[in-house]
Amino acid sequence: MSLTIFGIKNCDTVKKALKWLDAEGTAYNYHDFRKDGLDLALVERMLAGVGADTLVNKRGTTWRKLTDEQKAAVETDQVASLLVANDALIKRPVWEKDGVFRTGFAAKDMDALQTWLKS
């Protein structure tokens, strides 16, 4: 199994996910958007895997600071460029296991996440 976790180092949800993986003894690679980079190809792969509705975080301050024109880009083919320019708009963490993507780390999703990781 090849597992990669994508996120931002100071994100509390990412920290919790990494701590949980360590406690479970699960091997993973960590990719920090800001330290390791974020390019259009990676974002396009994520979008193809989970879709813009899932990948774009519309609850954060970064979303609220966008112009109406920028927000409208989420519904177009410009969404990948918007996410590359605003990495905090990506719902975190993003999980990739063997080319399949998921997002988030909510308590309500733990059973499904554990099943997915073990499959």
N, C-alpha and C positions, 0 to 999 in steps of 0.2 A: 504494500500500500504506500502510495506517495501522497502525503497530506501537507498542504501549505495553508497557512493562515495569513491573510492580508489585513492590514489595519494601520493604525497610528499609535505609536508607543504610549502616548498619554491618555488614550481612550480607556475609560474605566471598564467598559464591556470587553474590550480586547484583553485587558489585564486579567479579568476574571476568567475568560476563556483559556488563556495561556496557563494560568494557575491551575485550572481544572484539568487541562491536558497533562500537565506535569504530575499532578496527583494521581491521575489514571495510568500514568506510565506510557502514554501514547506518544510515539515519535512524530515529530512535525518539523516543518521549516517555517520560519516566520519572515514575512516580507513587509517591511515598514514602507508605506507609500512615500513618506518624506525622506527617509534615509536611502532606501533602495530604488526609489523612483516609481513612476507611474506613467505608462505610455499608452498611446491610442490602441495598440494591438491588444494589450492586456485588458483594457476596459471593454473593448469590443467583444472579447471572449467572455468576460463576465456578463455583459448585456445579453449575449446570445444564450448564455446558460440560465439566467434567472429573470431577464427582462428588466426594463427600466422601472416599472412599477414597484418591483421588489428591491432593486439596487439603489435607487435614489432615496435618500433620507430627507423627507419633507417636514420632519419635526424639529430639526435643529436650527440654530441661529444662522448658519450659513445660508440655508434656504430662505429664511425670512429677509436676509440682506440682499438677495438677488432682485434684479429689476423684473418687471413683468415680462419683458422680452426674453430675458434669460430663463425664467420659469417656463415660458412657452417652448423653449428649445427642448425640453424634456419629451415633448410629444413629436419631435422631429428627428431626423438623422444627425442632428447636431448634439444630441445628448452625450455622446462619448467625449467630444471635445470639451463640453461643459464640465464633465466629471474630471477630466485630466487637469483642467484649469482650477478646479475646486475640489480637491480630494476629500475634504470634510463632508461633501455631499453624499459620499458613498456610505451606505449602511454598513456598519461594522459589527463584528468581524465578517470578512468574506472567507469562506472555506472552499478549498478546492481539493478534491480527492479523485485521483485518476481521471482528471478532465471534467469532472462534474462539480458544479458550484452550488453553494447555499449561502445564506446570509444570516446574521444575528446569533444571539446567544441568550435566549429567554428561557426562564424556568419551565414555562409551559411546553417548550419544544425539546426538552432534554431527552425524553424517551425516543423520539424520532431521530434526534441527533446521534444518540448512542447506537441505535440500530443502523443508521447510515454509516457511521464510522466502522462498525464491525462487519459490514457487508462487503 
